[in-house]
């Protein structure tokens, strides 16, 4: 059970990180312009 939970949370973290990488640059560009 613990390993499954860790794998799920790991996937969520990867998704969140990829979302941040995609969203943050756009926000910075909009903020700069």
N, C-alpha and C positions, 0 to 999 in steps of 0.2 A: 504493500500500500504506500509506504513512504517513498519508494523509488518512483512509483507512478505519479505521485503528487509532485515530486521534485521535477520529473520530466515535463509535466504539464506546466508548472510554474516557469520552468526554463524556457519553454516554447512561448509562453506569454511574455516573458521578459524580452525574448528575441523580437517578437512582434512589436512590442512597445518601443524598443530601441530603434527598430527600422522605421516605425512611424515617426519617432522624434527626429531621426536623421532626415526624413523626407519633409517634415513640417517645419522644423527649426530654420533651415536655410531660406525657405519661402518667407517665413515671418521676418527674418533678418533683412531680406531683400525689400520687402514691403516697408519695413521700418526705416531702412536707409533712404529709400526713394520717397 
